[in-house]
Amino acid sequence: MDGEISEAWVTSTEGEFAGWMNWPGDNWEMGGGPFYFRREADGSARCAFRAGPKHMNGQGHMHGGAMMTFADFAMFGIAAVAIGKDKAVTVSLNSEFVSAAQSGDLMEATGEVVKAGKRMIFIRGTIFTSGRVVMTFSGTLMRLTSG
């Protein structure tokens, strides 16, 4: 891969996540998050968002669906270089909920591409807040081809 990523990623210029990238053309992720992504100095990906009241369940803890949505976003951030300028969709997403998160928590995700083939990209990662693991996940993305 040449290190290029899709033009769909746009750098945020304001607020807590200035300098991070997001995907403003994706209404689901912007409404569910908004979620952000950046490349670290070592080339790894870091994704993040600030948990708010809309992410909490009836017991006052982060809703599992909100964490799953963030994990799905994180898979694309983690695999951004492997995907390159191609398009991809989620084929599978597996998760293990480890602990709870609260409104106001800075949620972060990191991970790795386990294998990037011609069509399938396998990813695993961890969601954490303040160094405490909240969820682990693994999943598969499939590159879309025209025709």
C-alpha positions in Angstrom: 0.0 0.0 0.0 1.2 3.5 -0.7 -0.2 5.0 2.5 -3.0 7.0 0.8 -6.4 6.9 2.3 -9.9 7.8 1.0 -10.8 11.4 0.4 -13.9 10.7 2.5 -11.8 11.3 5.6 -11.8 15.1 6.4 -9.6 16.8 9.0 -11.6 18.6 11.8 -10.5 22.2 12.4 -12.3 23.0 15.6 -13.0 21.8 19.1 -11.5 19.0 21.2 -10.7 16.9 18.1 -9.1 19.6 15.9 -6.5 17.9 13.8 -8.3 14.5 13.9 -10.2 13.2 10.9 -13.8 12.1 10.6 -16.2 11.1 7.9 -18.8 13.9 7.7 -20.5 12.3 4.7 -21.6 9.4 6.9 -24.7 10.6 8.7 -24.9 7.5 10.9 -21.4 7.9 12.4 -21.7 11.7 12.7 -25.0 11.3 14.5 -23.9 8.3 16.6 -20.6 10.0 17.6 -19.3 12.0 16.1 -16.2 9.7 16.0 -12.7 10.8 15.1 -9.5 9.1 13.8 -5.8 10.0 13.5 -2.5 8.4 12.7 0.0 8.3 15.5 3.8 9.0 15.0 4.4 5.2 14.8 1.8 4.9 12.0 -0.8 3.2 14.1 -4.4 4.4 14.2 -6.2 5.9 17.2 -9.9 6.6 17.2 -11.8 8.6 19.8 -15.0 10.3 20.8 -16.3 12.0 23.9 -19.2 10.0 25.5 -22.3 12.0 26.2 -25.8 11.5 27.5 -27.0 10.3 24.1 -24.6 7.3 24.4 -26.0 6.1 27.7 -28.5 3.4 28.4 -31.3 3.5 31.0 -28.9 2.6 33.8 -26.6 5.5 33.1 -23.8 3.4 31.5 -22.7 3.5 27.8 -25.1 1.6 25.7 -23.6 -1.5 24.0 -24.9 -0.4 20.7 -23.0 2.9 21.0 -19.8 0.9 21.7 -20.5 -1.4 18.7 -21.0 1.6 16.4 -17.7 3.1 17.6 -15.9 -0.3 17.1 -17.3 -0.4 13.5 -15.9 3.1 12.9 -12.6 2.1 14.5 -12.2 -0.8 12.2 -12.2 1.5 9.2 -9.8 3.9 10.9 -7.4 1.0 11.9 -7.6 -0.4 8.3 -7.6 3.0 6.5 -4.2 2.5 4.9 -5.0 -1.1 4.0 -8.3 0.0 2.4 -6.5 2.9 0.6 -8.7 4.6 -2.0 -11.0 1.5 -2.2 -14.4 1.3 -0.6 -15.2 -1.4 1.9 -18.1 -2.7 4.0 -18.3 -4.6 7.3 -18.7 -8.3 6.9 -18.5 -9.2 10.6 -18.0 -7.6 14.0 -17.5 -9.5 17.2 -17.2 -7.9 20.6 -16.6 -8.6 24.2 -17.9 -6.1 26.8 -15.4 -5.9 29.6 -16.5 -2.9 31.7 -18.8 0.1 31.7 -18.2 3.7 30.5 -19.8 6.9 31.7 -21.0 10.1 30.2 -18.0 12.5 29.8 -15.5 9.7 29.4 -13.0 10.0 26.5 -13.4 6.8 24.6 -10.4 5.6 22.5 -9.8 2.7 20.3 -6.6 1.2 18.9 -5.9 -2.0 17.1 -4.2 -3.7 14.2 -4.8 -5.2 10.8 -4.2 -8.9 11.3 -4.3 -9.6 7.6 -5.1 -7.6 4.5 -5.9 -9.8 1.5 -7.2 -8.8 -2.0 -10.8 -8.6 -0.8 -10.9 -9.3 2.9 -9.2 -7.3 5.7 -9.2 -8.8 9.2 -8.9 -6.4 12.2 -8.8 -6.6 16.0 -8.9 -3.8 18.5 -9.6 -2.5 22.0 -11.8 0.3 23.2 -10.7 1.9 26.5 -11.1 5.0 28.6 -8.5 6.3 31.1 -6.3 3.2 30.4 -9.2 0.9 31.4 -10.4 -1.6 28.8 -14.1 -1.3 28.1 -14.5 -3.6 25.1 -12.4 -5.8 22.8 -13.5 -6.4 19.2 -12.5 -8.2 16.0 -14.0 -8.0 12.6 -13.7 -8.4 8.9 -14.1 -5.8 6.1 -14.6 -6.6 2.5 -13.3 -4.4 -0.3 -15.9 -3.5 -2.9 -15.1 -3.8 -6.5 -16.9 -2.3 -9.4 -18.7 -4.7 -11.7 
